[in-house]
Amino acid sequence: MPLAREVSFATGERIFNEGGKADRFWIIHTGTVALDLHVPGRSAAVVESLGPGRLLGWSWLVPPHQWHLGAEAASPVRAYEFDAAAVRELCAKDPGLDHEMCIYVSGVIARRLRSARVRLLDLYGPYGAGEVP
């Protein structure tokens, strides 16, 4: 937490765009953030909504450090922002922290992948294709 700084985003404010440089991440304190995926010829598809206590951004940990999704504040958001380079440097010095961070972020990636898959099936697949058995 000594590396964190409090930030806020207004409703509708873009936090980051798919393909941009992933040089920071956030822990949401209040509000909701919509994660979206660019769909050519259409408006962005929201694949997941994140609320308080959730990690916003994992691409900072995985080279080439570019956002895989976009993010927009769906309501007023307050969050703790972390500088990715500083956190990666701490992880390089502390193998235990590095291991815990990798385990945590890989769990986030797995949940986001599942959520994106289900949402895209709901939007574009046959009726009921995105339902969880």
Kinemage of the C-alpha trace (Angstrom):
@kinemage 1
@onewidth
@group {chain A} dominant
@subgroup {mainchain}
@vectorlist {calphas} color= white
{ca met a 1} P 0.000 0.000 0.000
{ca pro a 2} L 2.881 2.482 0.379
{ca leu a 3} L 3.091 2.449 -3.432
{ca ala a 4} L -0.616 3.246 -3.866
{ca arg a 5} L -2.202 6.592 -4.524
{ca glu a 6} L -5.910 7.387 -4.450
{ca val a 7} L -7.482 8.332 -7.775
{ca ser a 8} L -11.014 8.913 -9.018
{ca phe a 9} L -12.787 8.550 -12.353
{ca ala a 10} L -16.060 10.173 -13.414
{ca thr a 11} L -18.901 8.155 -14.933
{ca gly a 12} L -18.083 7.534 -18.605
{ca glu a 13} L -14.373 8.305 -18.229
{ca arg a 14} L -12.067 5.944 -20.157
{ca ile a 15} L -9.490 4.485 -17.798
{ca phe a 16} L -7.536 2.658 -20.490
{ca asn a 17} L -7.963 1.425 -24.052
{ca glu a 18} L -7.318 -1.991 -25.543
{ca gly a 19} L -3.787 -2.071 -26.995
{ca gly a 20} L -2.509 0.832 -24.874
{ca lys a 21} L 0.534 0.747 -22.606
{ca ala a 22} L -0.235 -1.132 -19.365
{ca asp a 23} L 1.920 0.761 -16.878
{ca arg a 24} L -0.363 0.752 -13.837
{ca phe a 25} L -3.201 -1.114 -12.163
{ca trp a 26} L -5.928 -0.355 -9.638
{ca ile a 27} L -7.834 -1.844 -6.734
{ca ile a 28} L -11.365 -0.461 -6.903
{ca his a 29} L -12.498 1.133 -3.637
{ca thr a 30} L -15.955 2.376 -4.699
{ca gly a 31} L -17.947 2.368 -7.920
{ca thr a 32} L -18.119 0.143 -10.972
{ca val a 33} L -15.858 -0.266 -13.989
{ca ala a 34} L -16.964 -1.875 -17.260
{ca leu a 35} L -14.360 -3.964 -19.087
{ca asp a 36} L -14.947 -3.929 -22.819
{ca leu a 37} L -13.663 -5.454 -26.026
{ca his a 38} L -13.405 -3.614 -29.334
{ca val a 39} L -15.764 -5.102 -31.936
{ca pro a 40} L -15.143 -3.777 -35.482
{ca gly a 41} L -18.205 -2.043 -36.897
{ca arg a 42} L -20.025 -2.089 -33.557
{ca ser a 43} L -19.833 -0.419 -30.199
{ca ala a 44} L -17.495 -2.019 -27.682
{ca ala a 45} L -18.872 -5.189 -26.049
{ca val a 46} L -18.880 -5.094 -22.240
{ca val a 47} L -17.467 -8.406 -21.083
{ca glu a 48} L -17.451 -7.843 -17.325
{ca ser a 49} L -18.233 -5.274 -14.656
{ca leu a 50} L -15.924 -4.853 -11.676
{ca gly a 51} L -16.859 -3.425 -8.296
{ca pro a 52} L -15.265 -2.655 -4.941
{ca gly a 53} L -12.315 -4.808 -3.904
{ca arg a 54} L -11.616 -6.036 -7.446
{ca leu a 55} L -8.345 -5.763 -9.346
{ca leu a 56} L -8.556 -3.567 -12.437
{ca gly a 57} L -5.794 -4.441 -14.882
{ca trp a 58} L -3.540 -7.475 -15.135
{ca ser a 59} L -1.732 -6.735 -18.411
{ca trp a 60} L 0.951 -4.781 -16.521
{ca leu a 61} L 2.363 -8.089 -15.264
{ca val a 62} L 2.571 -9.931 -18.591
{ca pro a 63} L 4.878 -8.759 -21.408
{ca pro a 64} L 4.458 -6.896 -23.716
{ca his a 65} L 2.517 -4.897 -21.070
{ca gln a 66} L -0.352 -3.839 -23.334
{ca trp a 67} L -4.013 -3.786 -22.314
{ca his a 68} L -5.993 -6.756 -23.591
{ca leu a 69} L -9.334 -5.028 -22.905
{ca gly a 70} L -10.543 -1.483 -22.412
{ca ala a 71} L -12.043 -0.036 -19.236
{ca glu a 72} L -14.566 2.707 -18.563
{ca ala a 73} L -16.063 4.001 -15.330
{ca ala a 74} L -19.713 2.894 -15.269
{ca ser a 75} L -20.304 4.996 -12.154
{ca pro a 76} L -18.109 7.376 -10.153
{ca val a 77} L -15.043 5.349 -9.144
{ca arg a 78} L -12.487 5.760 -6.385
{ca ala a 79} L -9.515 3.432 -6.555
{ca tyr a 80} L -5.994 2.800 -5.359
{ca glu a 81} L -3.568 3.137 -8.263
{ca phe a 82} L -0.241 1.305 -8.361
{ca asp a 83} L 2.752 1.980 -10.596
{ca ala a 84} L 3.397 -1.311 -12.413
{ca ala a 85} L 7.164 -0.867 -12.789
{ca ala a 86} L 7.577 -0.253 -9.042
{ca val a 87} L 5.515 -3.343 -8.184
{ca arg a 88} L 7.427 -5.511 -10.695
{ca glu a 89} L 10.671 -4.252 -9.124
{ca leu a 90} L 9.459 -5.268 -5.648
{ca cys a 91} L 8.484 -8.680 -7.011
{ca ala a 92} L 11.939 -9.120 -8.552
{ca lys a 93} L 13.493 -8.532 -5.115
{ca asp a 94} L 11.067 -10.753 -3.194
{ca pro a 95} L 10.403 -14.230 -4.692
{ca gly a 96} L 7.601 -14.872 -2.187
{ca leu a 97} L 5.785 -11.698 -3.171
{ca asp a 98} L 6.375 -12.503 -6.841
{ca his a 99} L 4.883 -15.979 -6.405
{ca glu a 100} L 1.812 -14.673 -4.545
{ca met a 101} L 1.287 -11.903 -7.102
{ca cys a 102} L 1.527 -14.371 -10.001
{ca ile a 103} L -0.940 -16.778 -8.347
{ca tyr a 104} L -3.404 -13.985 -7.606
{ca val a 105} L -3.191 -12.369 -11.058
{ca ser a 106} L -3.424 -15.729 -12.865
{ca gly a 107} L -6.679 -16.362 -10.963
{ca val a 108} L -7.972 -12.971 -12.106
{ca ile a 109} L -6.986 -13.778 -15.702
{ca ala a 110} L -8.779 -17.135 -15.546
{ca arg a 111} L -11.978 -15.549 -14.187
{ca arg a 112} L -11.875 -12.774 -16.793
{ca leu a 113} L -11.321 -15.255 -19.617
{ca arg a 114} L -14.325 -17.283 -18.495
{ca ser a 115} L -16.458 -14.173 -18.100
{ca ala a 116} L -15.472 -12.873 -21.538
{ca arg a 117} L -16.214 -16.223 -23.131
{ca val a 118} L -19.647 -16.482 -21.527
{ca arg a 119} L -20.508 -12.863 -22.386
{ca leu a 120} L -19.423 -13.236 -26.021
{ca leu a 121} L -21.426 -16.450 -26.348
{ca asp a 122} L -24.443 -14.633 -24.893
{ca leu a 123} L -24.009 -11.828 -27.425
{ca tyr a 124} L -23.041 -13.736 -30.559
{ca gly a 125} L -23.608 -17.468 -30.030
{ca pro a 126} L -26.718 -19.587 -30.379
{ca tyr a 127} L -29.444 -19.030 -27.776
{ca gly a 128} L -28.327 -20.351 -24.384
{ca ala a 129} L -24.716 -21.002 -25.474
{ca gly a 130} L -23.294 -18.829 -22.697
{ca glu a 131} L -25.235 -20.421 -19.869
{ca val a 132} L -23.157 -22.066 -17.175
{ca pro a 133} L -24.093 -25.764 -16.791
